[in-house]
Amino acid sequence: MQQANDEEAQRLKAKSDLQSIFLLVSIIMGFCFLFNSNITFGWDYKIIIVYACTTQFAFMISKLLSSKGINSYCCFAVLESAILITYLLGIVYNKEVSPININFISYALLILQFVILAITVLISRQNFDSDAQDQSKQIQEILIAAIKSIGSLQIVFLSLKWSQQINWCWMQTLVIIWFSIGTMALIEVCLIIDLLLKCCNDQLENKKSLIYGGVWVNIVLLGFIIDTGMTFLGLGLLLDYNIEQVNLYGFITSIIYYIFQILFYLKNQEELIQFLNLSEIQQPTRPSEQPNEQLTLKERIKQIHRVSISKVPQFMVKLSATYFRKQEINENQKNQNELGSSQDKKFRSISFSEIKKQKEIKKSPSQDLDEDLTKKFDQLLSSPRIKLEVSESMAPELSSRGQQKQNVLCLVCYEKESNMINQPCGHGGFCQECSQQLLSKSNYCILCRKPVTHTLLVQGVENRESLVEVVGIYQGGQKQK
């Protein structure tokens, strides 16, 4: 049931994306149609201004409605729309009423777009541990901000040309547009090659949807290149050389292209939705082949501790009521155990120095801890300054020597004995029921807010208040040991 709901949600999202792309194509084709009509048939230029202002206002409303609250993106969207609409109305005022300098408005728009681009890049860098879908959305926002910044630079060039502050011809003034069209042409060549390779690949899964989607993407991009190219090429040739035929061809091309786009959209809508849906779904890979960059920080920590969970310590040292640390194993004792397991004691000759060394290292864990506490206690008695600077966690250890074991109650319910320790942070003081209830709500330790990969079930050691023994491991609410 859950899988069916997820598939339906993905399909609805793909359908919404398809409609948004078709709407964007319609807006751009409408601008080209009106612009070519103005040059070819002498339509009033104010129709283009009203169309552009209405479109920008609609974009602003859409941005505000899609945002979940008032944030920096909403403020920037309102400011961007206000500056652009002011610039367009300034063109009308400059031509119809009295000459004004609109260069400062274009400068403000350019600065604002670069600020939005910088903030978008900085926010995306801070969210480096997000999932793949969020990263794709961040890349789209960066590309949109970059395109708007380049468009604002072109508006600055046009303003400087209108005010005669630069001596370029109109073909040179439209250099940003030619650069953008050339970039789209290179992308179109790559997309055509990719489409041909897909057509030749007989083992490709969902081949029909991918081919239809590839054809549709090529149609959209090719329409952008041809219509915008002929529109601005006709504008430059008209203003520089008084040639009007190019805009007539652009007018006819925009009508034919838009009709073809509508027919292709209506006929192959389901295939296009499936194509966009396939682009949203990530193909599953084996865990060993998944790149580490796609894993979040918490998942990396969990992977590391899943590997080392078999090396759980046998004992934990209680430093306070809520903090435990792993008991360090004496290196000499570790070497002796390895030596005893690899050689037969019956046929091994032991020197006097080895016998003395073995007597020194044959001590129980409690004896090692006693010696450590004794050294600390001697330092505490010998120096009053150290007595003041000593950690408070040493006091329960020293005061507990020779005393009877007392059960410490859970810090959450104060009813049951605390016997659980979070790992790898080492915070404890919870009973088993409270620990599982807390971790079922959040995988973070309630004391330090660090990720909890697994928990240790411990029990007290007889005659040792500061030492607990690990008797079980819990991970994901299930016992592992």
C-alpha positions in Angstrom: 0.0 0.0 0.0 2.8 2.4 0.9 4.7 1.6 -2.3 1.6 2.3 -4.4 1.1 5.6 -2.6 4.8 6.5 -3.3 4.5 5.6 -7.0 1.3 7.7 -7.3 3.1 10.7 -5.6 6.0 10.4 -7.9 3.7 10.3 -10.9 1.8 13.4 -9.8 5.1 15.2 -9.3 6.3 14.2 -12.8 3.0 15.4 -14.2 3.4 18.7 -12.4 7.0 19.1 -13.7 5.8 18.4 -17.2 3.1 21.0 -17.0 5.6 23.6 -15.6 8.0 23.0 -18.5 5.1 23.3 -21.0 4.0 26.5 -19.4 7.6 27.9 -19.6 7.8 27.0 -23.3 4.4 28.7 -23.9 5.6 31.9 -22.2 8.8 32.1 -24.2 7.0 31.4 -27.5 4.5 34.0 -26.6 7.2 36.6 -26.1 8.8 35.7 -29.5 5.4 35.8 -31.2 4.7 39.3 -29.8 8.2 40.6 -30.5 8.2 39.4 -34.1 4.6 40.8 -34.6 5.8 44.2 -33.3 8.6 44.3 -35.9 6.8 42.7 -38.8 3.2 44.1 -38.5 3.9 47.2 -36.3 2.0 46.1 -33.2 2.3 48.4 -30.3 5.5 47.7 -28.2 3.5 48.4 -25.0 1.8 45.0 -25.5 5.2 43.3 -25.0 5.8 45.4 -21.9 2.4 44.5 -20.4 3.0 40.8 -21.2 6.4 40.8 -19.6 5.2 42.6 -16.4 2.2 40.3 -16.1 4.5 37.2 -16.5 6.9 38.5 -13.9 4.1 39.3 -11.5 2.7 35.8 -11.9 6.2 34.3 -11.2 6.4 36.3 -8.0 3.0 35.1 -6.8 3.9 31.5 -7.7 7.1 31.8 -5.7 5.3 33.2 -2.7 2.6 30.5 -2.8 5.1 27.7 -3.1 7.2 28.8 -0.1 6.3 27.5 3.3 6.8 30.8 5.1 8.5 34.1 5.0 12.2 33.6 4.2 15.0 35.2 2.3 13.9 33.6 -1.0 10.5 35.3 -0.7 12.0 38.7 0.0 14.4 38.3 -2.9 11.6 37.2 -5.2 9.5 40.3 -4.3 12.5 42.6 -4.7 13.6 41.1 -8.0 10.1 41.4 -9.5 9.7 45.0 -8.3 13.0 46.0 -9.8 12.3 44.3 -13.2 8.8 45.7 -13.4 10.1 49.1 -12.6 12.7 48.8 -15.3 10.1 47.8 -17.9 7.8 50.7 -16.9 10.8 53.0 -17.0 11.3 52.1 -20.7 7.7 53.2 -21.4 8.1 56.4 -19.4 11.4 57.2 -21.1 9.9 56.9 -24.6 6.4 58.3 -24.0 6.8 61.0 -21.3 10.3 62.3 -20.8 13.8 60.9 -21.0 15.1 59.4 -17.8 18.2 57.4 -16.9 17.2 53.8 -16.3 20.8 52.5 -16.1 20.7 52.6 -12.3 17.7 50.3 -12.3 19.6 47.8 -14.4 22.6 48.1 -12.2 20.5 47.3 -9.1 18.9 44.3 -10.8 22.3 43.0 -11.8 23.7 43.4 -8.2 20.6 41.7 -6.8 20.9 38.7 -9.1 24.5 38.2 -8.2 23.7 38.4 -4.5 20.9 35.8 -5.0 23.4 33.5 -6.9 26.0 33.9 -4.1 23.5 33.1 -1.3 22.2 30.1 -3.3 25.7 28.7 -3.7 26.5 29.2 0.0 23.3 27.5 1.2 23.9 24.6 -1.1 27.5 24.2 0.3 26.1 24.1 3.9 23.7 21.3 2.9 26.4 19.0 1.6 25.1 16.0 3.6 21.6 16.2 2.2 20.1 13.4 0.1 20.3 13.1 -3.7 16.9 14.7 -4.4 17.7 17.8 -2.3 21.0 18.1 -4.0 19.4 18.0 -7.5 16.9 20.7 -6.4 19.8 22.8 -5.2 21.7 22.4 -8.5 18.5 23.5 -10.3 18.2 26.6 -8.1 21.9 27.5 -8.8 21.4 27.1 -12.6 18.3 29.3 -12.5 20.1 32.0 -10.5 23.1 31.9 -12.9 20.8 32.2 -15.9 19.0 35.2 -14.3 22.4 36.8 -13.5 23.5 36.4 -17.2 20.2 37.9 -18.3 20.6 40.9 -16.0 24.0 41.5 -17.5 22.4 41.6 -21.0 19.9 44.1 -19.7 22.7 46.3 -18.5 24.3 46.2 -22.0 21.0 47.2 -23.6 20.6 50.1 -21.2 24.1 51.3 -21.9 23.3 51.1 -25.7 20.0 53.0 -25.3 21.7 55.8 -23.4 24.5 55.8 -25.9 27.2 55.2 -23.3 28.8 52.5 -25.5 29.6 52.7 -29.2 28.8 49.1 -30.0 26.5 48.1 -32.8 23.3 46.2 -31.8 24.7 42.8 -32.9 27.6 43.4 -30.5 25.3 44.6 -27.7 23.4 41.2 -27.9 26.6 39.3 -27.2 25.2 37.6 -24.1 22.3 36.3 -26.1 24.6 34.9 -28.8 26.7 33.2 -26.1 23.6 31.6 -24.6 22.3 30.4 -27.9 25.8 28.9 -28.8 25.9 27.1 -25.5 22.4 25.7 -26.1 23.5 24.6 -29.5 26.4 22.6 -28.1 24.1 21.0 -25.6 21.6 20.1 -28.4 24.4 18.3 -30.3 25.2 16.2 -27.2 21.5 15.4 -26.7 21.1 14.3 -30.3 24.1 12.0 -30.0 22.7 10.6 -26.7 19.3 10.0 -28.4 20.9 8.1 -31.3 22.8 5.9 -28.9 19.6 5.1 -27.0 17.9 4.2 -30.3 20.8 1.8 -31.1 20.8 0.1 -27.7 18.4 -2.9 -27.8 19.1 -3.9 -24.2 17.9 -0.6 -22.8 15.1 -0.8 -20.2 12.0 1.4 -20.7 13.4 2.2 -24.2 10.1 3.6 -25.5 9.7 6.1 -22.7 13.4 7.2 -22.8 13.3 7.7 -26.6 10.0 9.7 -26.4 11.4 11.8 -23.6 14.7 12.3 -25.5 12.8 13.5 -28.6 10.7 15.8 -26.5 13.8 17.4 -24.8 15.4 17.9 -28.2 12.3 19.5 -29.6 12.0 21.9 -26.6 15.7 22.9 -26.8 15.7 23.2 -30.5 12.7 25.4 -30.4 14.4 27.7 -28.0 17.5 28.0 -30.2 15.6 28.6 -33.5 12.9 31.0 -32.2 15.0 33.1 -29.9 17.9 33.1 -32.4 15.7 34.3 -35.3 13.9 36.9 -33.1 17.0 38.6 -31.8 18.9 38.1 -35.1 16.1 39.9 -36.8 16.2 42.7 -34.2 19.9 43.2 -34.7 19.7 43.2 -38.5 16.8 45.6 -38.4 18.5 48.1 -36.1 21.9 47.9 -37.8 21.0 47.1 -41.5 17.2 47.8 -41.7 16.4 44.2 -42.7 12.9 43.0 -41.7 12.5 39.6 -43.4 14.1 37.6 -40.6 11.5 38.6 -38.1 8.8 37.5 -40.5 10.4 34.0 -40.7 10.6 34.0 -36.9 6.9 34.8 -36.7 6.0 31.9 -38.9 8.4 29.6 -37.2 7.1 30.4 -33.7 3.5 29.5 -34.8 4.5 26.3 -36.5 6.7 25.2 -33.6 4.1 25.9 -30.9 1.4 24.0 -32.8 3.8 21.0 -33.2 4.7 21.2 -29.5 1.1 21.1 -28.4 0.3 18.1 -30.6 3.3 16.2 -29.4 2.5 17.0 -25.8 -1.1 15.9 -26.0 -0.3 12.7 -27.9 2.6 11.5 -25.8 1.7 12.9 -22.4 1.8 9.5 -20.6 5.2 8.6 -22.1 6.6 12.0 -21.1 5.3 11.6 -17.5 6.9 8.2 -17.3 10.1 9.6 -18.7 10.2 12.3 -16.0 9.2 9.7 -13.4 12.2 7.6 -14.5 14.5 10.5 -14.1 13.3 10.9 -10.5 13.8 7.3 -9.5 17.4 6.3 -8.7 18.3 2.9 -9.9 19.2 0.7 -6.9 22.8 -0.5 -6.7 24.6 -2.9 -4.4 25.7 -1.5 -1.1 29.4 -2.1 -2.0 29.0 -0.1 -5.2 27.3 2.9 -3.6 29.6 5.9 -3.3 30.3 7.2 0.1 29.5 10.8 -1.0 25.8 9.9 -1.3 25.6 8.8 2.3 24.8 11.2 5.1 27.1 11.7 8.1 24.8 9.7 10.3 24.7 6.7 7.9 28.5 6.7 7.6 28.8 6.5 11.4 26.3 3.7 11.5 28.2 1.8 8.8 31.5 2.2 10.7 29.9 0.9 13.9 28.2 -2.0 12.2 31.6 -3.2 11.2 33.1 -2.8 14.7 30.1 -3.9 16.7 31.6 -7.4 17.1 34.5 -5.8 19.0 32.3 -4.6 21.9 34.2 -4.2 25.2 33.6 -6.7 27.9 33.7 -4.1 30.7 32.8 -0.4 30.9 34.2 2.0 33.5 31.6 4.2 35.2 32.9 7.7 35.4 29.6 9.3 36.6 26.0 8.5 36.8 25.5 9.2 33.1 28.9 8.6 31.5 30.8 5.4 30.8 34.0 4.7 28.9 35.6 1.6 27.5 38.0 -0.2 29.8 41.5 0.0 28.3 43.2 -3.4 28.0 46.7 -3.7 29.3 49.0 -4.1 26.3 51.3 -6.6 28.2 48.3 -8.7 29.1 47.1 -8.7 25.4 50.6 -9.8 24.2 50.7 -12.5 26.9 47.4 -13.9 25.9 48.5 -14.0 22.2 51.8 -15.7 23.2 50.0 -18.3 25.4 47.6 -19.2 22.6 50.3 -19.6 19.9 52.8 -21.6 21.8 52.6 -24.7 24.0 53.5 -23.9 27.6 54.7 -27.5 28.1 57.6 -27.2 25.7 58.5 -23.5 26.3 61.5 -22.6 28.4 60.8 -19.7 30.7 63.5 -17.5 32.1 63.6 -15.8 35.4 62.8 -12.4 33.9 59.8 -13.8 32.0 58.4 -15.4 35.2 58.7 -12.1 37.0 57.1 -10.3 34.1 54.2 -12.8 34.1 53.6 -12.3 37.8 53.3 -8.6 37.2 50.7 -8.8 34.4 48.6 -11.6 35.9 46.1 -9.3 37.5 42.3 -9.1 37.3 40.6 -6.1 35.8 39.5 -5.0 39.2 43.1 -5.0 40.5 44.2 -2.8 37.6 41.4 -0.4 38.4 42.4 -0.4 42.1 46.0 0.5 41.3 44.8 3.3 39.0 42.5 4.7 41.7 45.2 4.4 44.3 47.6 6.5 42.2 45.0 9.1 41.8 44.2 9.1 45.5 47.9 9.5 46.3 48.2 12.4 44.0 45.1 13.9 45.6 46.5 13.7 49.1 50.0 14.9 48.1 48.9 18.2 46.4 46.2 20.5 47.6 46.2 22.2 44.2 45.5 19.0 42.4 42.7 18.3 44.9 40.9 21.4 43.7 41.5 20.8 40.0 40.5 17.1 40.0 37.5 16.1 38.0 34.2 15.6 39.8 33.8 12.2 38.2 36.7 10.9 40.4 34.8 11.4 43.6 32.2 8.7 43.1 34.9 6.3 42.1 37.0 7.0 45.2 34.1 7.2 47.6 32.7 3.9 46.3 35.7 1.8 47.3 34.8 -0.6 50.0 31.1 0.3 50.0 28.3 -2.0 49.1 26.8 -1.9 45.6 23.7 0.3 45.3 21.4 0.1 42.3 21.2 3.4 40.4 17.7 4.2 39.2 16.8 5.2 35.7 17.1 9.0 35.1 13.9 9.0 33.1 11.4 6.9 35.1 13.2 6.7 38.5 11.6 3.2 38.9 13.9 0.7 37.3 17.6 0.0 37.4 19.7 1.9 34.8 21.4 -0.7 32.6 21.7 0.8 29.1 24.6 2.8 27.6 24.4 4.7 24.3 27.2 4.2 21.8 29.5 5.6 20.6 29.1 8.7 22.9 29.1 6.6 26.1 26.1 8.2 27.9 23.9 6.0 30.0 21.7 6.0 33.1 18.6 4.7 31.4 16.6 1.5 31.9 16.0 -0.8 28.9 12.4 0.3 28.4 13.1 4.0 28.5 16.1 3.6 26.3 14.2 1.9 23.6 11.3 4.4 23.9 13.7 7.3 23.5 15.5 5.8 20.5 12.3 5.0 18.8 11.5 8.7 18.6 15.0 9.9 17.7 18.4 8.3 16.9 20.2 11.0 18.8 21.4 10.8 22.5 19.3 13.1 24.7 22.3 14.2 26.6 24.8 15.2 23.9 22.6 15.1 20.7 25.1 12.8 18.9 24.0 9.9 16.7 23.4 6.6 18.5 24.4 3.6 16.5 23.8 0.9 19.1 23.2 0.5 22.9 24.9 -1.8 25.4 23.1 -3.8 28.1 25.2 -3.9 31.2 25.1 -5.3 34.7 27.1 -4.5 37.8 30.3 -6.3 38.9 30.4 -7.7 42.4 32.4 -5.6 44.8 33.2 -3.1 42.0 30.9 0.0 42.0 32.7 1.7 39.2 32.8 -1.3 36.8 30.0 -2.8 34.8 30.0 -5.8 32.5 28.5 -5.8 29.0 26.0 -8.6 28.6 24.1 -7.6 25.5 24.0 -5.3 22.4 20.8 -3.7 21.0 20.7 -2.1 17.5 17.5 -0.8 16.0 15.5 -2.1 18.9 16.7 -5.7 18.4 19.1 -7.6 20.5 22.3 -8.5 18.6 24.2 -10.5 21.2 
